[in-house]
């Protein structure tokens, strides 16, 4: 029993120390731009060990200040990813519940389709699941956490999202997000994405270009390979129409 209590004590101390580490990192980010994120380092390792799917060996990332990112891109990302960004405190519980319900229905439909496809001798496709994550949650995950899907990791993400909102302004959170989010294989941040897809700086993106980049965010590697996707074009038009109503921090 004593050995078990000592082990539990060590686990609690380690967990507390980890939270202090995360808090320290976030506090520093209020003033210092991060050189890389956990997700970027993971992607760099994958590329180094397995090579690139697109055959392009160039890593693209360049930090630009908030003022040098097109207002159109800021509005497009908020309209597409998190319309209530300036109002919530890091987590949208109603959005999480809606996503849970949608995913449960998607899994149910996918299970029925899988039976039909197996009967035809075809390989079933996994269901398309959606997240209810806010921009702040996505930033917390990319900055500090792994990409694994577990309840423990999700719980840590919620804690870190709340911590980000406590220590950083909404403007700083959006600046960090736009400079670090993935927009394709080895393409990170608004400036790299604008240069790669439109051969112009992020400050000069037109509204429809900004909308197109915003729509890519849930599946950037997929849309990088399918630039002519009908969904990408139609969804971009929808987001462009919503952009004027998107409120900036």
C-alpha positions in Angstrom: 0.0 0.0 0.0 2.8 2.4 0.8 4.5 1.7 -2.5 1.2 2.4 -4.3 0.8 5.7 -2.4 4.3 6.7 -3.3 3.7 5.9 -6.9 0.5 7.9 -7.0 2.3 10.8 -5.3 5.0 10.8 -7.9 2.4 10.8 -10.7 0.6 13.8 -9.1 3.8 15.7 -8.6 4.8 15.0 -12.3 1.4 16.1 -13.5 1.6 19.3 -11.5 5.1 20.0 -12.7 3.9 19.5 -16.3 1.1 22.0 -15.8 3.6 24.5 -14.4 5.8 24.0 -17.5 2.9 24.6 -19.8 1.9 27.7 -17.9 5.5 29.0 -18.1 5.6 28.4 -21.8 2.3 30.2 -22.4 3.3 33.2 -20.2 6.5 33.6 -22.2 4.5 33.6 -25.5 2.8 36.8 -24.4 6.1 38.5 -25.4 8.2 36.0 -27.3 7.4 34.5 -30.7 7.8 30.7 -30.5 10.5 29.3 -32.9 8.5 26.1 -33.5 5.5 24.1 -32.2 5.2 20.5 -31.0 3.2 19.7 -34.2 5.7 21.3 -36.5 8.6 19.3 -34.9 6.6 16.2 -35.3 5.9 17.0 -39.0 9.6 17.8 -39.5 10.6 14.4 -38.1 8.1 12.6 -40.3 9.5 14.4 -43.4 13.1 13.7 -42.3 12.4 10.0 -41.8 9.9 9.2 -44.5 10.4 12.0 -47.1 7.7 14.2 -48.6 4.7 12.9 -50.4 4.8 15.9 -52.8 8.6 15.5 -53.5 9.3 19.2 -52.6 12.1 19.4 -50.1 11.6 23.0 -49.0 10.3 23.8 -45.6 8.2 27.0 -45.7 7.6 29.2 -42.6 8.1 32.9 -42.0 6.8 34.8 -39.0 5.0 38.1 -39.7 3.4 40.5 -37.2 -0.3 40.6 -36.7 -0.5 44.0 -38.6 1.1 42.4 -41.7 -1.5 39.7 -42.1 -4.4 40.6 -44.3 -7.6 41.5 -42.5 -9.4 39.4 -45.1 -7.5 36.3 -43.9 -8.3 37.0 -40.2 -11.9 37.4 -41.0 -12.0 34.3 -43.3 -10.4 32.1 -40.6 -12.8 33.3 -37.9 -15.8 32.9 -40.2 -14.7 29.4 -41.2 -13.2 28.0 -38.0 -14.6 29.9 -35.0 -17.3 32.5 -35.5 -17.6 33.2 -31.8 -13.9 33.6 -31.3 -13.9 37.1 -29.7 -16.7 36.1 -27.2 -15.8 32.7 -25.7 -13.2 31.9 -23.1 -11.3 29.3 -25.1 -13.9 26.5 -25.2 -17.3 26.3 -26.8 -19.1 23.6 -24.9 -22.2 23.8 -27.2 -20.0 23.3 -30.3 -18.3 20.3 -28.7 -21.7 18.7 -28.0 -23.0 19.5 -31.5 -19.8 17.9 -32.9 -20.3 14.8 -30.7 -23.8 14.4 -32.0 -22.8 14.8 -35.6 -19.9 12.4 -35.2 -22.2 9.7 -33.6 -24.6 10.0 -36.5 -21.7 9.9 -39.1 -20.3 6.7 -37.4 -23.8 5.1 -37.5 -24.1 5.9 -41.2 -20.6 4.8 -41.9 -21.2 1.4 -40.2 -24.2 0.8 -42.5 -22.3 1.7 -45.6 -19.4 -0.5 -44.5 -21.6 -3.5 -44.4 -22.9 -2.8 -47.9 -19.4 -2.2 -49.3 -18.0 -5.4 -47.7 -20.9 -7.3 -49.3 -19.8 -5.9 -52.7 -16.2 -6.9 -51.9 -15.0 -3.3 -51.5 -12.9 -1.7 -48.8 -15.1 0.5 -46.5 -14.1 4.1 -45.9 -13.7 5.6 -42.4 -16.4 8.1 -41.3 -15.6 11.8 -41.7 -15.6 13.1 -38.2 -15.7 16.8 -37.2 -14.3 18.6 -34.2 -15.9 21.3 -32.1 -12.5 22.9 -31.4 -12.2 26.7 -31.1 -9.2 28.5 -32.6 -7.8 28.7 -29.1 -8.1 24.9 -28.6 -6.4 24.3 -32.0 -3.6 26.6 -31.0 -3.2 24.8 -27.7 -3.0 21.4 -29.4 -0.5 22.6 -32.1 1.8 24.5 -29.7 2.2 22.0 -26.9 0.5 18.7 -27.4 0.7 15.5 -29.5 -1.8 14.7 -32.3 -3.1 11.6 -30.6 -6.9 11.3 -30.0 -7.4 10.3 -26.4 -9.6 11.6 -23.6 -6.6 12.5 -21.6 -5.1 14.6 -24.4 -8.4 16.3 -25.1 -8.8 17.2 -21.4 -5.3 18.7 -21.4 -6.2 20.7 -24.5 -9.2 22.2 -22.7 -7.1 23.2 -19.7 -4.4 24.8 -22.0 -7.1 26.6 -24.0 -8.4 28.2 -20.9 -4.8 29.1 -19.8 -4.1 30.7 -23.2 -7.2 32.9 -22.7 -6.0 33.9 -19.3 -2.5 34.9 -20.2 -2.9 36.1 -23.8 -5.1 38.6 -25.6 -7.4 37.5 -28.4 -5.2 39.4 -30.9 -2.1 37.5 -29.7 -3.9 34.2 -29.8 -4.9 34.8 -33.4 -1.5 36.1 -34.3 0.1 32.9 -32.9 -2.5 30.7 -34.6 -2.1 32.3 -38.1 1.7 32.1 -37.9 1.9 28.5 -36.9 -1.1 26.6 -38.4 -0.4 24.1 -41.2 -1.4 24.9 -44.7 0.1 22.0 -46.5 3.0 19.6 -46.3 5.9 21.6 -44.7 3.9 24.8 -45.1 3.2 26.7 -41.9 1.8 30.1 -41.3 0.0 32.7 -43.3 3.0 34.2 -45.0 4.3 30.8 -46.3 0.8 29.8 -47.4 0.2 33.1 -49.3 3.6 32.9 -51.0 3.1 29.2 -51.9 -0.4 29.3 -53.3 -0.7 32.9 -54.6 2.9 34.2 -54.9 2.2 37.2 -52.8 2.7 38.3 -49.1 0.0 37.6 -46.5 -0.7 41.3 -46.3 -2.0 41.5 -49.9 -4.4 38.5 -49.9 -7.7 39.3 -51.7 -10.9 38.2 -49.9 -11.5 35.2 -52.1 -7.9 34.1 -51.7 -8.2 34.4 -48.0 -11.4 32.4 -48.0 -9.8 29.7 -50.0 -6.9 29.4 -47.5 -9.4 29.3 -44.6 -11.4 26.5 -46.1 -8.2 24.4 -46.5 -7.5 24.4 -42.8 -9.3 21.3 -41.6 -7.5 19.2 -44.3 -4.6 21.2 -45.7 -2.7 18.3 -47.2 -5.8 17.0 -48.9 -6.7 20.3 -50.6 -3.0 20.9 -51.4 -3.2 17.9 -53.7 -6.7 18.8 -55.0 -6.6 22.5 -55.8 -9.5 22.1 -58.3 -11.8 20.5 -55.7 -15.4 21.6 -56.3 -16.0 21.6 -52.6 -13.1 24.0 -52.1 -14.4 26.4 -54.6 -18.0 26.4 -53.4 -17.1 26.5 -49.7 -14.7 29.4 -50.4 -17.6 31.4 -51.9 -19.7 30.7 -48.8 -16.9 31.9 -46.4 -16.3 35.0 -48.5 -19.9 35.9 -48.1 -19.7 35.5 -44.3 -16.4 37.4 -43.9 -17.9 40.9 -43.5 -19.8 39.7 -40.4 -16.8 38.2 -38.8 -15.6 40.3 -35.8 -11.9 40.8 -35.2 -10.2 41.2 -31.9 
